[in-house]
Amino acid sequence: MKKILGGLLLAFAFAVPQAYAGLVATDQVAAQQERERVKALIERPEVAQQMEKMGIPAKEALARVDAMTDEEVRSLAGRLDALPAGGQISSQTLLLICLIIILLLLI
């Protein structure tokens, strides 16, 4: 009886599939996250609308992002991070705003 149980345990030990874990490089993970972030930006309605105005369908833009290398995606994501959030303000507009604030404080 012990031999049968031992044989069954041995059979189950070899019958259980083994899992193999591979290492994933951090740059691959980072590139995938950047790719998803760029694709999420393209999928935003206002961005998709502007791209349509320029003649680039959103689906085609997503396909282009998928075709980019990891380095190209990182470069694009870096440029997106460097863009100002609210647009640019000219020095004349800044000067005008400062003058209005000074006038309001004096009055």
Distance bins in CASP14 RR format, pairs under 12 A and 6 or more apart:
PFRMAT RR
TARGET T0000
AUTHOR 0000-0000-0000
RMODE 2
METHOD distances of the structure
MODEL  1
1 7 0 0 0 0 0 1 0 0 0 0 0
1 8 0 0 0 0 0 1 0 0 0 0 0
2 8 0 0 0 0 0 1 0 0 0 0 0
2 9 0 0 0 0 0 1 0 0 0 0 0
3 9 0 0 0 0 0 1 0 0 0 0 0
3 10 0 0 0 0 0 1 0 0 0 0 0
4 10 0 0 0 0 0 1 0 0 0 0 0
4 11 0 0 0 0 0 1 0 0 0 0 0
5 11 0 0 0 0 0 1 0 0 0 0 0
5 12 0 0 0 0 0 1 0 0 0 0 0
6 12 0 0 0 0 1 0 0 0 0 0 0
6 13 0 0 0 0 1 0 0 0 0 0 0
7 13 0 0 0 0 1 0 0 0 0 0 0
7 14 0 0 0 0 0 1 0 0 0 0 0
7 15 0 0 0 0 0 1 0 0 0 0 0
8 14 0 0 0 0 0 1 0 0 0 0 0
8 15 0 0 0 0 0 1 0 0 0 0 0
9 15 0 0 0 0 0 1 0 0 0 0 0
9 16 0 0 0 0 0 1 0 0 0 0 0
10 16 0 0 0 0 0 1 0 0 0 0 0
22 28 0 0 0 0 0 1 0 0 0 0 0
23 29 0 0 0 0 0 1 0 0 0 0 0
24 30 0 0 0 0 0 1 0 0 0 0 0
24 31 0 0 0 0 0 1 0 0 0 0 0
24 32 0 0 0 0 1 0 0 0 0 0 0
25 31 0 0 0 0 1 0 0 0 0 0 0
25 32 0 0 0 0 0 1 0 0 0 0 0
25 70 0 0 0 0 0 1 0 0 0 0 0
26 32 0 0 0 0 0 1 0 0 0 0 0
26 33 0 0 0 0 0 1 0 0 0 0 0
26 70 0 0 0 0 0 1 0 0 0 0 0
27 33 0 0 0 0 0 1 0 0 0 0 0
27 34 0 0 0 0 0 1 0 0 0 0 0
27 69 0 0 0 0 0 1 0 0 0 0 0
27 70 1 0 0 1 0 0 0 0 0 0 0
27 71 0 0 0 0 1 0 0 0 0 0 0
27 73 0 0 0 0 0 1 0 0 0 0 0
27 74 0 0 0 0 1 0 0 0 0 0 0
28 34 0 0 0 0 0 1 0 0 0 0 0
28 35 0 0 0 0 0 1 0 0 0 0 0
28 70 1 0 0 1 0 0 0 0 0 0 0
28 73 0 0 0 0 0 1 0 0 0 0 0
28 74 0 0 0 0 0 1 0 0 0 0 0
29 35 0 0 0 0 0 1 0 0 0 0 0
29 36 0 0 0 0 0 1 0 0 0 0 0
29 70 0 0 0 0 0 1 0 0 0 0 0
30 36 0 0 0 0 0 1 0 0 0 0 0
30 37 0 0 0 0 0 1 0 0 0 0 0
30 70 0 0 0 0 1 0 0 0 0 0 0
30 71 0 0 0 0 0 1 0 0 0 0 0
30 73 0 0 0 0 1 0 0 0 0 0 0
30 74 1 0 0 1 0 0 0 0 0 0 0
30 77 0 0 0 0 1 0 0 0 0 0 0
30 78 0 0 0 0 0 1 0 0 0 0 0
31 37 0 0 0 0 0 1 0 0 0 0 0
31 38 0 0 0 0 0 1 0 0 0 0 0
31 65 0 0 0 0 0 1 0 0 0 0 0
31 68 0 0 0 0 1 0 0 0 0 0 0
31 69 0 0 0 0 1 0 0 0 0 0 0
31 70 1 1 0 0 0 0 0 0 0 0 0
31 71 0 0 0 0 1 0 0 0 0 0 0
31 72 0 0 0 0 1 0 0 0 0 0 0
31 73 1 0 1 0 0 0 0 0 0 0 0
31 74 1 0 0 1 0 0 0 0 0 0 0
31 75 0 0 0 0 0 1 0 0 0 0 0
31 76 0 0 0 0 0 1 0 0 0 0 0
31 77 0 0 0 0 1 0 0 0 0 0 0
32 38 0 0 0 0 0 1 0 0 0 0 0
32 39 0 0 0 0 0 1 0 0 0 0 0
32 65 0 0 0 0 0 1 0 0 0 0 0
32 66 0 0 0 0 0 1 0 0 0 0 0
32 70 0 0 0 0 1 0 0 0 0 0 0
32 73 0 0 0 0 1 0 0 0 0 0 0
32 74 0 0 0 0 0 1 0 0 0 0 0
32 77 0 0 0 0 0 1 0 0 0 0 0
33 39 0 0 0 0 0 1 0 0 0 0 0
33 40 0 0 0 0 0 1 0 0 0 0 0
33 70 0 0 0 0 0 1 0 0 0 0 0
33 73 0 0 0 0 1 0 0 0 0 0 0
33 74 0 0 0 0 0 1 0 0 0 0 0
33 77 0 0 0 0 1 0 0 0 0 0 0
34 40 0 0 0 0 0 1 0 0 0 0 0
34 41 0 0 0 0 0 1 0 0 0 0 0
34 65 0 0 0 0 1 0 0 0 0 0 0
34 68 0 0 0 0 0 1 0 0 0 0 0
34 69 0 0 0 0 0 1 0 0 0 0 0
34 70 0 0 0 0 1 0 0 0 0 0 0
34 71 0 0 0 0 0 1 0 0 0 0 0
34 72 0 0 0 0 0 1 0 0 0 0 0
34 73 1 0 1 0 0 0 0 0 0 0 0
34 74 1 0 1 0 0 0 0 0 0 0 0
34 75 0 0 0 0 1 0 0 0 0 0 0
34 76 1 0 0 1 0 0 0 0 0 0 0
34 77 1 0 1 0 0 0 0 0 0 0 0
34 78 0 0 0 0 1 0 0 0 0 0 0
34 79 0 0 0 0 0 1 0 0 0 0 0
34 80 0 0 0 0 1 0 0 0 0 0 0
34 81 0 0 0 0 1 0 0 0 0 0 0
35 41 0 0 0 0 0 1 0 0 0 0 0
35 42 0 0 0 0 0 1 0 0 0 0 0
35 62 0 0 0 0 0 1 0 0 0 0 0
35 64 0 0 0 0 0 1 0 0 0 0 0
35 65 1 0 0 1 0 0 0 0 0 0 0
35 66 1 0 0 1 0 0 0 0 0 0 0
35 67 0 0 0 0 0 1 0 0 0 0 0
35 68 1 0 0 1 0 0 0 0 0 0 0
35 69 0 0 0 0 0 1 0 0 0 0 0
35 70 1 0 0 1 0 0 0 0 0 0 0
35 71 0 0 0 0 0 1 0 0 0 0 0
35 72 0 0 0 0 1 0 0 0 0 0 0
35 73 1 0 1 0 0 0 0 0 0 0 0
35 74 0 0 0 0 1 0 0 0 0 0 0
35 75 0 0 0 0 0 1 0 0 0 0 0
35 76 0 0 0 0 1 0 0 0 0 0 0
35 77 0 0 0 0 1 0 0 0 0 0 0
36 42 0 0 0 0 0 1 0 0 0 0 0
36 43 0 0 0 0 0 1 0 0 0 0 0
36 62 0 0 0 0 0 1 0 0 0 0 0
36 65 0 0 0 0 1 0 0 0 0 0 0
36 66 0 0 0 0 0 1 0 0 0 0 0
36 73 0 0 0 0 1 0 0 0 0 0 0
36 77 0 0 0 0 1 0 0 0 0 0 0
37 43 0 0 0 0 0 1 0 0 0 0 0
37 44 0 0 0 0 0 1 0 0 0 0 0
37 65 0 0 0 0 0 1 0 0 0 0 0
37 73 0 0 0 0 1 0 0 0 0 0 0
37 74 0 0 0 0 0 1 0 0 0 0 0
37 76 0 0 0 0 1 0 0 0 0 0 0
37 77 1 0 0 1 0 0 0 0 0 0 0
37 78 0 0 0 0 0 1 0 0 0 0 0
37 80 0 0 0 0 1 0 0 0 0 0 0
37 81 0 0 0 0 1 0 0 0 0 0 0
38 44 0 0 0 0 0 1 0 0 0 0 0
38 47 0 0 0 0 0 1 0 0 0 0 0
38 61 0 0 0 0 1 0 0 0 0 0 0
38 62 0 0 0 0 1 0 0 0 0 0 0
38 64 0 0 0 0 0 1 0 0 0 0 0
38 65 1 0 1 0 0 0 0 0 0 0 0
38 66 0 0 0 0 0 1 0 0 0 0 0
38 68 0 0 0 0 1 0 0 0 0 0 0
38 70 0 0 0 0 0 1 0 0 0 0 0
38 72 0 0 0 0 1 0 0 0 0 0 0
38 73 1 0 0 1 0 0 0 0 0 0 0
38 74 0 0 0 0 1 0 0 0 0 0 0
38 75 0 0 0 0 0 1 0 0 0 0 0
38 76 1 0 1 0 0 0 0 0 0 0 0
38 77 1 0 1 0 0 0 0 0 0 0 0
38 78 0 0 0 0 1 0 0 0 0 0 0
38 79 0 0 0 0 0 1 0 0 0 0 0
38 80 1 0 0 1 0 0 0 0 0 0 0
38 81 0 0 0 0 0 1 0 0 0 0 0
39 47 0 0 0 0 0 1 0 0 0 0 0
39 48 0 0 0 0 0 1 0 0 0 0 0
39 58 0 0 0 0 1 0 0 0 0 0 0
39 59 0 0 0 0 0 1 0 0 0 0 0
39 61 0 0 0 0 1 0 0 0 0 0 0
39 62 1 0 1 0 0 0 0 0 0 0 0
39 63 0 0 0 0 0 1 0 0 0 0 0
39 64 0 0 0 0 0 1 0 0 0 0 0
39 65 1 0 1 0 0 0 0 0 0 0 0
39 66 0 0 0 0 1 0 0 0 0 0 0
39 68 0 0 0 0 0 1 0 0 0 0 0
39 73 0 0 0 0 1 0 0 0 0 0 0
39 76 0 0 0 0 0 1 0 0 0 0 0
39 77 0 0 0 0 0 1 0 0 0 0 0
39 80 0 0 0 0 0 1 0 0 0 0 0
40 47 0 0 0 0 1 0 0 0 0 0 0
40 48 0 0 0 0 0 1 0 0 0 0 0
40 58 0 0 0 0 0 1 0 0 0 0 0
40 62 0 0 0 0 0 1 0 0 0 0 0
40 65 0 0 0 0 0 1 0 0 0 0 0
40 77 0 0 0 0 0 1 0 0 0 0 0
40 80 0 0 0 0 0 1 0 0 0 0 0
41 47 1 0 1 0 0 0 0 0 0 0 0
41 48 0 0 0 0 1 0 0 0 0 0 0
41 50 0 0 0 0 0 1 0 0 0 0 0
41 51 0 0 0 0 0 1 0 0 0 0 0
41 58 0 0 0 0 0 1 0 0 0 0 0
41 61 0 0 0 0 1 0 0 0 0 0 0
41 62 0 0 0 0 0 1 0 0 0 0 0
41 65 0 0 0 0 1 0 0 0 0 0 0
41 73 0 0 0 0 0 1 0 0 0 0 0
41 76 0 0 0 0 1 0 0 0 0 0 0
41 77 0 0 0 0 1 0 0 0 0 0 0
41 78 0 0 0 0 0 1 0 0 0 0 0
41 79 0 0 0 0 0 1 0 0 0 0 0
41 80 1 0 0 1 0 0 0 0 0 0 0
41 81 0 0 0 0 0 1 0 0 0 0 0
41 83 0 0 0 0 0 1 0 0 0 0 0
42 48 1 0 0 1 0 0 0 0 0 0 0
42 49 0 0 0 0 0 1 0 0 0 0 0
42 50 0 0 0 0 0 1 0 0 0 0 0
42 51 1 0 0 1 0 0 0 0 0 0 0
42 52 0 0 0 0 0 1 0 0 0 0 0
42 56 0 0 0 0 1 0 0 0 0 0 0
42 57 0 0 0 0 0 1 0 0 0 0 0
42 58 1 0 0 1 0 0 0 0 0 0 0
42 59 0 0 0 0 1 0 0 0 0 0 0
42 60 0 0 0 0 1 0 0 0 0 0 0
42 61 1 0 1 0 0 0 0 0 0 0 0
42 62 1 0 1 0 0 0 0 0 0 0 0
42 63 0 0 0 0 0 1 0 0 0 0 0
42 64 0 0 0 0 1 0 0 0 0 0 0
42 65 1 0 0 1 0 0 0 0 0 0 0
42 66 0 0 0 0 0 1 0 0 0 0 0
42 68 0 0 0 0 0 1 0 0 0 0 0
42 73 0 0 0 0 0 1 0 0 0 0 0
42 76 0 0 0 0 0 1 0 0 0 0 0
42 77 0 0 0 0 0 1 0 0 0 0 0
42 80 0 0 0 0 0 1 0 0 0 0 0
43 49 0 0 0 0 0 1 0 0 0 0 0
43 51 0 0 0 0 0 1 0 0 0 0 0
43 58 1 0 0 1 0 0 0 0 0 0 0
43 59 0 0 0 0 0 1 0 0 0 0 0
43 61 0 0 0 0 1 0 0 0 0 0 0
43 62 1 0 0 1 0 0 0 0 0 0 0
43 65 0 0 0 0 0 1 0 0 0 0 0
44 50 0 0 0 0 1 0 0 0 0 0 0
44 51 0 0 0 0 0 1 0 0 0 0 0
44 58 0 0 0 0 1 0 0 0 0 0 0
44 61 0 0 0 0 0 1 0 0 0 0 0
45 51 0 0 0 0 0 1 0 0 0 0 0
45 52 0 0 0 0 0 1 0 0 0 0 0
45 58 0 0 0 0 1 0 0 0 0 0 0
46 52 0 0 0 0 0 1 0 0 0 0 0
46 53 0 0 0 0 0 1 0 0 0 0 0
46 58 0 0 0 0 0 1 0 0 0 0 0
47 53 0 0 0 0 0 1 0 0 0 0 0
47 54 0 0 0 0 0 1 0 0 0 0 0
47 56 0 0 0 0 0 1 0 0 0 0 0
47 58 0 0 0 0 1 0 0 0 0 0 0
47 61 0 0 0 0 1 0 0 0 0 0 0
47 62 0 0 0 0 0 1 0 0 0 0 0
47 80 0 0 0 0 0 1 0 0 0 0 0
48 54 0 0 0 0 0 1 0 0 0 0 0
48 55 0 0 0 0 0 1 0 0 0 0 0
48 56 0 0 0 0 1 0 0 0 0 0 0
48 57 0 0 0 0 1 0 0 0 0 0 0
48 58 1 0 1 0 0 0 0 0 0 0 0
48 59 0 0 0 0 1 0 0 0 0 0 0
48 60 0 0 0 0 0 1 0 0 0 0 0
48 61 0 0 0 0 1 0 0 0 0 0 0
48 62 0 0 0 0 1 0 0 0 0 0 0
49 55 0 0 0 0 0 1 0 0 0 0 0
49 56 0 0 0 0 0 1 0 0 0 0 0
49 57 0 0 0 0 0 1 0 0 0 0 0
49 58 0 0 0 0 1 0 0 0 0 0 0
50 56 0 0 0 0 1 0 0 0 0 0 0
50 58 0 0 0 0 0 1 0 0 0 0 0
50 61 0 0 0 0 0 1 0 0 0 0 0
51 57 1 0 0 1 0 0 0 0 0 0 0
51 58 1 0 0 1 0 0 0 0 0 0 0
51 59 0 0 0 0 0 1 0 0 0 0 0
51 60 0 0 0 0 1 0 0 0 0 0 0
51 61 1 0 1 0 0 0 0 0 0 0 0
51 62 0 0 0 0 0 1 0 0 0 0 0
51 64 0 0 0 0 0 1 0 0 0 0 0
51 65 0 0 0 0 0 1 0 0 0 0 0
52 58 1 0 0 1 0 0 0 0 0 0 0
52 59 0 0 0 0 0 1 0 0 0 0 0
52 60 0 0 0 0 0 1 0 0 0 0 0
52 61 0 0 0 0 1 0 0 0 0 0 0
54 60 0 0 0 0 0 1 0 0 0 0 0
54 61 0 0 0 0 1 0 0 0 0 0 0
55 61 0 0 0 0 1 0 0 0 0 0 0
56 62 0 0 0 0 0 1 0 0 0 0 0
56 63 0 0 0 0 0 1 0 0 0 0 0
56 64 0 0 0 0 1 0 0 0 0 0 0
56 65 0 0 0 0 0 1 0 0 0 0 0
57 63 0 0 0 0 1 0 0 0 0 0 0
57 64 0 0 0 0 0 1 0 0 0 0 0
58 64 0 0 0 0 0 1 0 0 0 0 0
58 65 0 0 0 0 0 1 0 0 0 0 0
59 65 0 0 0 0 0 1 0 0 0 0 0
59 66 0 0 0 0 0 1 0 0 0 0 0
60 66 0 0 0 0 0 1 0 0 0 0 0
60 67 0 0 0 0 0 1 0 0 0 0 0
61 67 0 0 0 0 0 1 0 0 0 0 0
61 68 0 0 0 0 0 1 0 0 0 0 0
61 76 0 0 0 0 0 1 0 0 0 0 0
62 68 0 0 0 0 0 1 0 0 0 0 0
64 72 0 0 0 0 1 0 0 0 0 0 0
64 73 0 0 0 0 0 1 0 0 0 0 0
64 76 0 0 0 0 0 1 0 0 0 0 0
65 72 0 0 0 0 1 0 0 0 0 0 0
65 73 1 0 0 1 0 0 0 0 0 0 0
65 76 0 0 0 0 1 0 0 0 0 0 0
65 77 0 0 0 0 0 1 0 0 0 0 0
65 80 0 0 0 0 0 1 0 0 0 0 0
66 72 0 0 0 0 0 1 0 0 0 0 0
66 73 0 0 0 0 1 0 0 0 0 0 0
67 73 0 0 0 0 0 1 0 0 0 0 0
68 74 0 0 0 0 1 0 0 0 0 0 0
68 75 0 0 0 0 1 0 0 0 0 0 0
68 76 1 0 0 1 0 0 0 0 0 0 0
68 77 0 0 0 0 0 1 0 0 0 0 0
69 75 0 0 0 0 1 0 0 0 0 0 0
69 76 0 0 0 0 0 1 0 0 0 0 0
70 76 0 0 0 0 0 1 0 0 0 0 0
70 77 0 0 0 0 0 1 0 0 0 0 0
71 77 0 0 0 0 0 1 0 0 0 0 0
71 78 0 0 0 0 0 1 0 0 0 0 0
72 78 0 0 0 0 0 1 0 0 0 0 0
72 79 0 0 0 0 0 1 0 0 0 0 0
73 79 0 0 0 0 0 1 0 0 0 0 0
73 80 0 0 0 0 0 1 0 0 0 0 0
74 80 0 0 0 0 0 1 0 0 0 0 0
74 81 0 0 0 0 0 1 0 0 0 0 0
75 81 0 0 0 0 0 1 0 0 0 0 0
75 82 0 0 0 0 0 1 0 0 0 0 0
76 82 0 0 0 0 0 1 0 0 0 0 0
76 83 0 0 0 0 0 1 0 0 0 0 0
77 83 0 0 0 0 0 1 0 0 0 0 0
87 93 0 0 0 0 0 1 0 0 0 0 0
88 94 0 0 0 0 0 1 0 0 0 0 0
89 95 0 0 0 0 0 1 0 0 0 0 0
89 96 0 0 0 0 0 1 0 0 0 0 0
89 97 0 0 0 0 1 0 0 0 0 0 0
89 98 0 0 0 0 0 1 0 0 0 0 0
90 96 0 0 0 0 1 0 0 0 0 0 0
90 97 0 0 0 0 0 1 0 0 0 0 0
91 97 0 0 0 0 0 1 0 0 0 0 0
91 98 0 0 0 0 0 1 0 0 0 0 0
92 98 0 0 0 0 0 1 0 0 0 0 0
92 99 0 0 0 0 0 1 0 0 0 0 0
93 99 0 0 0 0 0 1 0 0 0 0 0
93 100 0 0 0 0 0 1 0 0 0 0 0
94 100 0 0 0 0 0 1 0 0 0 0 0
94 101 0 0 0 0 0 1 0 0 0 0 0
95 101 0 0 0 0 0 1 0 0 0 0 0
95 102 0 0 0 0 0 1 0 0 0 0 0
96 102 0 0 0 0 0 1 0 0 0 0 0
96 103 0 0 0 0 0 1 0 0 0 0 0
97 103 0 0 0 0 0 1 0 0 0 0 0
97 104 0 0 0 0 0 1 0 0 0 0 0
98 104 0 0 0 0 0 1 0 0 0 0 0
98 105 0 0 0 0 0 1 0 0 0 0 0
99 105 0 0 0 0 0 1 0 0 0 0 0
99 106 0 0 0 0 0 1 0 0 0 0 0
100 106 0 0 0 0 0 1 0 0 0 0 0
100 107 0 0 0 0 0 1 0 0 0 0 0
101 107 0 0 0 0 0 1 0 0 0 0 0
END
